[in-house]
Amino acid sequence: MSTAARTTAPLPAAAARKPVSMAGQLARFAGAGLLVSVILAVLLAVLSRQAGTDQAEQAARQVTWLTAKGIVEPRLTPAVLAGDPAALEEFNAAMNSYVTQGSLVRVKLWDATGRIVYSNEGRLIGQTFPLGEEEQQALATGGTNSEISDLNKPENGYEAGFGTLLEVYTGITGPAGQPLLFEAYFLYDSVTEAGQAQWQTFAPAALGALLVLELVQIPFAWSLARRVQRQQQDAERLLRQAIDASDDERRRIAADLHDGVVQQLAGLTFTLDAARLGAPDPARDRELLAEAAGQLRRTTGEMRSLLVDIYPPDLATEGLGAALVELAGAVERDGVHVDLDVDEADGLPLPASSVLFRAAQEILRNVGSHSRARQVSVAVRRAGGSATLIIDDDGRGFDEAELPERQRAGHVGLRSLGDLVRDSGGRLTVRSAPGQGTRVDVQVPA
């Protein structure tokens, strides 16, 4: 049957799905990578700014502690604590010179009663406000703490013009050993600027690394998409071959049944009818019965061959050798002598046995249908990590140069067999010449 006349069966829905689009796969991969990069960049920005802010607040606490211990505490005198105007003026001059600079805009000095002993905002001096729990703890233990200043508190009313402030307080000791609390107020903009500077320091390297990672991954994604596409194409090709082979097999079995078994049974029916309807003749009847028995034996043999084709032997249980004996028997019933050498066929892995059986089935079918051979040899050889099926016939052969033309004309058995052997990791070799027979070697990993 020619290729042009073949009716192509549709692929199953699972195999006929839309082919993988490499551009689409790559776009999805790049989009996902870009999304992850943006998320990482945002997360890195938040963490970097937070780290910078934390470092700036820690620096503010250190500056406050050093200022309190190195500048404020040594300059405290009983006169300052008593509110002497001259002493406060001198103390204020020192604070303006050494302390209230840059982002540090306000200082306050408290005693244990909550009275503001000193502030660079003179209107606060002498006023009393309740100390918070954390401030009392810092005053009692000499520790240092910080918080965003609550400008709604009465003691912070004069700081509203500065905007958000970071309030840092630490406990110090007065000249008579009395506990005091020193507070410093920093512009919070300087703290956030430090966080921003931290982010700007690490941003180029971090974003650059993410971009390089994305660019490096794109070639790998392209390669992966091509591999997936090739695998899908291979799967569809194999499925198409399986469907075509199944269709060919059904047509061949139907033709064999029609031209062989059905015709023989019809002939047998005529023979028996002749014996039944004719006048009794013992000699003739014995001859007719002998002919009918012969036809039944031939029909039974052909049916056995068809059964092998329809349902091959259980290779895992019976082995490849027994299966090849069955195939050889079918060929011999067609009048071709078969020499078998299959002692090395048993014990092969099932994948290798399956490929060799299918190869022998197709090759011996060609021998019976096309070669006009009188003798054929079937052998299995094992060497190293491979097994080889060798089928050599003395038929009419063919010109190997004509093989592509024969395939285009619809003789696709060897081509399909070659695809099967190649997909299993093996190799198919055909040697033939007109009038000199054909030899086919099928080598598979074992």
Solvent accessible surface area in square Angstrom, and as a share of the most:
residue,aa,sasa,rsa
1,M,128,0.57
2,S,49,0.32
3,T,64,0.37
4,A,102,0.79
5,A,62,0.48
6,R,42,0.15
7,T,99,0.57
8,T,84,0.49
9,A,39,0.30
10,P,119,0.75
11,L,38,0.19
12,P,68,0.43
13,A,94,0.73
14,A,80,0.62
15,A,12,0.10
16,A,61,0.48
17,R,129,0.47
18,K,173,0.73
19,P,88,0.55
20,V,28,0.16
21,S,54,0.35
22,M,29,0.13
23,A,74,0.57
24,G,21,0.20
25,Q,67,0.30
26,L,35,0.17
27,A,65,0.51
28,R,149,0.54
29,F,77,0.32
30,A,29,0.22
31,G,38,0.36
32,A,57,0.44
33,G,15,0.14
34,L,110,0.55
35,L,109,0.54
36,V,81,0.47
37,S,19,0.12
38,V,76,0.43
39,I,98,0.50
40,L,76,0.38
41,A,18,0.14
42,V,88,0.50
43,L,92,0.46
44,L,56,0.28
45,A,20,0.16
46,V,88,0.50
47,L,102,0.51
48,S,9,0.06
49,R,111,0.41
50,Q,96,0.43
51,A,41,0.32
52,G,3,0.03
53,T,20,0.12
54,D,67,0.35
55,Q,106,0.47
56,A,17,0.13
57,E,36,0.16
58,Q,81,0.36
59,A,48,0.37
60,A,9,0.07
61,R,60,0.22
62,Q,98,0.43
63,V,69,0.39
64,T,0,0.00
65,W,111,0.39
66,L,109,0.54
67,T,12,0.07
68,A,0,0.00
69,K,65,0.28
70,G,48,0.46
71,I,41,0.21
72,V,0,0.00
73,E,47,0.21
74,P,91,0.57
75,R,95,0.35
76,L,11,0.05
77,T,59,0.34
78,P,99,0.62
79,A,40,0.31
80,V,4,0.02
81,L,23,0.11
82,A,87,0.68
83,G,30,0.29
84,D,57,0.30
85,P,104,0.66
86,A,72,0.56
87,A,16,0.12
88,L,22,0.11
89,E,129,0.58
90,E,132,0.59
91,F,7,0.03
92,N,46,0.24
93,A,56,0.44
94,A,15,0.11
95,M,0,0.00
96,N,74,0.38
97,S,62,0.40
98,Y,126,0.48
99,V,8,0.05
100,T,28,0.16
101,Q,104,0.46
102,G,75,0.72
103,S,36,0.23
104,L,9,0.05
105,V,26,0.15
106,R,17,0.06
107,V,0,0.00
108,K,1,0.00
109,L,1,0.00
110,W,3,0.01
111,D,25,0.13
112,A,60,0.47
113,T,105,0.61
114,G,1,0.01
115,R,74,0.27
116,I,0,0.00
117,V,2,0.01
118,Y,3,0.01
119,S,2,0.01
120,N,41,0.21
121,E,25,0.11
122,G,50,0.48
123,R,152,0.56
124,L,1,0.00
125,I,55,0.28
126,G,42,0.41
127,Q,68,0.30
128,T,83,0.48
129,F,23,0.09
130,P,119,0.75
131,L,20,0.10
132,G,31,0.30
133,E,149,0.67
134,E,89,0.40
135,E,13,0.06
136,Q,97,0.43
137,Q,116,0.52
138,A,5,0.04
139,L,18,0.09
140,A,81,0.63
141,T,101,0.59
142,G,31,0.30
143,G,32,0.31
144,T,49,0.28
145,N,61,0.31
146,S,21,0.14
147,E,60,0.27
148,I,86,0.44
149,S,8,0.05
150,D,64,0.33
151,L,49,0.24
152,N,145,0.74
153,K,75,0.32
154,P,103,0.65
155,E,15,0.07
156,N,2,0.01
157,G,44,0.42
158,Y,82,0.31
159,E,0,0.00
160,A,62,0.48
161,G,82,0.79
162,F,79,0.33
163,G,34,0.33
164,T,73,0.43
165,L,0,0.00
166,L,1,0.01
167,E,7,0.03
168,V,0,0.00
169,Y,1,0.00
170,T,0,0.00
171,G,2,0.02
172,I,6,0.03
173,T,66,0.39
174,G,7,0.07
175,P,65,0.41
176,A,91,0.71
177,G,49,0.47
178,Q,60,0.27
179,P,62,0.39
180,L,2,0.01
181,L,0,0.00
182,F,2,0.01
183,E,1,0.01
184,A,0,0.00
185,Y,1,0.00
186,F,14,0.06
187,L,55,0.27
188,Y,40,0.15
189,D,98,0.51
190,S,41,0.27
191,V,5,0.03
192,T,51,0.30
193,E,111,0.50
194,A,38,0.30
195,G,1,0.01
196,Q,59,0.26
197,A,53,0.41
198,Q,38,0.17
199,W,40,0.14
200,Q,109,0.48
201,T,95,0.55
202,F,103,0.43
203,A,11,0.08
204,P,94,0.59
205,A,75,0.58
206,A,22,0.17
207,L,75,0.37
208,G,31,0.30
209,A,63,0.49
210,L,30,0.15
211,L,107,0.53
212,V,89,0.51
213,L,95,0.47
214,E,18,0.08
215,L,102,0.51
216,V,76,0.44
217,Q,66,0.29
218,I,52,0.27
219,P,83,0.53
220,F,143,0.60
221,A,8,0.07
222,W,108,0.38
223,S,51,0.33
224,L,103,0.51
225,A,6,0.05
226,R,113,0.41
227,R,124,0.45
228,V,59,0.34
229,Q,44,0.19
230,R,117,0.43
231,Q,109,0.49
232,Q,11,0.05
233,Q,99,0.44
234,D,66,0.34
235,A,53,0.41
236,E,40,0.18
237,R,81,0.30
238,L,73,0.37
239,L,54,0.27
240,R,64,0.23
241,Q,42,0.18
242,A,57,0.44
243,I,33,0.17
244,D,37,0.19
245,A,51,0.39
246,S,48,0.31
247,D,21,0.11
248,D,48,0.25
249,E,46,0.21
250,R,143,0.52
251,R,100,0.37
252,R,55,0.20
253,I,22,0.11
254,A,59,0.46
255,A,47,0.37
256,D,54,0.28
257,L,60,0.30
258,H,108,0.48
259,D,98,0.51
260,G,13,0.12
261,V,8,0.05
262,V,76,0.44
263,Q,91,0.40
264,Q,39,0.17
265,L,79,0.39
266,A,40,0.31
267,G,25,0.24
268,L,13,0.06
269,T,71,0.41
270,F,145,0.60
271,T,14,0.08
272,L,78,0.39
273,D,48,0.25
274,A,54,0.42
275,A,25,0.19
276,R,166,0.60
277,L,128,0.64
278,G,31,0.29
279,A,75,0.58
280,P,129,0.81
281,D,58,0.30
282,P,93,0.58
283,A,62,0.48
284,R,83,0.30
285,D,37,0.19
286,R,154,0.56
287,E,119,0.54
288,L,29,0.15
289,L,105,0.52
290,A,65,0.51
291,E,83,0.37
292,A,5,0.04
293,A,38,0.29
294,G,12,0.11
295,Q,25,0.11
296,L,87,0.43
297,R,165,0.60
298,R,131,0.48
299,T,9,0.05
300,T,76,0.44
301,G,5,0.05
302,E,59,0.26
303,M,73,0.33
304,R,119,0.43
305,S,25,0.16
306,L,10,0.05
307,L,103,0.51
308,V,17,0.09
309,D,21,0.11
310,I,101,0.51
311,Y,177,0.67
312,P,27,0.17
313,P,22,0.14
314,D,75,0.39
315,L,23,0.11
316,A,78,0.60
317,T,111,0.65
318,E,95,0.42
319,G,14,0.13
320,L,2,0.01
321,G,6,0.06
322,A,44,0.34
323,A,0,0.00
324,L,1,0.01
325,V,78,0.45
326,E,59,0.27
327,L,13,0.06
328,A,3,0.03
329,G,20,0.19
330,A,22,0.17
331,V,9,0.05
332,E,79,0.36
333,R,111,0.41
334,D,103,0.53
335,G,64,0.62
336,V,13,0.07
337,H,99,0.44
338,V,11,0.07
339,D,59,0.31
340,L,67,0.33
341,D,58,0.30
342,V,19,0.11
343,D,131,0.68
344,E,71,0.32
345,A,1,0.00
346,D,76,0.40
347,G,72,0.69
348,L,17,0.08
349,P,59,0.37
350,L,89,0.44
351,P,98,0.62
352,A,6,0.04
353,S,5,0.03
354,S,41,0.26
355,V,15,0.09
356,L,0,0.00
357,F,2,0.01
358,R,103,0.38
359,A,0,0.00
360,A,0,0.00
361,Q,11,0.05
362,E,34,0.15
363,I,7,0.04
364,L,6,0.03
365,R,51,0.19
366,N,41,0.21
367,V,6,0.03
368,G,42,0.41
369,S,75,0.48
370,H,74,0.33
371,S,14,0.09
372,R,188,0.69
373,A,9,0.07
374,R,183,0.67
375,Q,83,0.37
376,V,1,0.00
377,S,43,0.28
378,V,1,0.00
379,A,14,0.11
380,V,0,0.00
381,R,103,0.37
382,R,100,0.36
383,A,75,0.58
384,G,91,0.87
385,G,59,0.56
386,S,23,0.15
387,A,0,0.00
388,T,26,0.15
389,L,0,0.00
390,I,32,0.16
391,I,1,0.01
392,D,55,0.29
393,D,13,0.07
394,D,66,0.34
395,G,6,0.06
396,R,116,0.42
397,G,16,0.15
398,F,32,0.13
399,D,59,0.31
400,E,78,0.35
401,A,83,0.65
402,E,91,0.41
403,L,40,0.20
404,P,68,0.43
405,E,98,0.44
406,R,77,0.28
407,Q,34,0.15
408,R,161,0.59
409,A,54,0.42
410,G,13,0.12
411,H,90,0.40
412,V,18,0.10
413,G,25,0.24
414,L,28,0.14
415,R,119,0.43
416,S,41,0.26
417,L,7,0.04
418,G,15,0.14
419,D,20,0.10
420,L,71,0.35
421,V,0,0.00
422,R,131,0.48
423,D,62,0.32
424,S,43,0.28
425,G,56,0.54
426,G,18,0.17
427,R,152,0.55
428,L,43,0.21
429,T,46,0.27
430,V,28,0.16
431,R,114,0.42
432,S,17,0.11
433,A,32,0.25
434,P,89,0.56
435,G,64,0.61
436,Q,147,0.65
437,G,3,0.03
438,T,19,0.11
439,R,82,0.30
440,V,6,0.03
441,D,22,0.12
442,V,0,0.00
443,Q,57,0.25
444,V,3,0.02
445,P,73,0.46
446,A,47,0.37
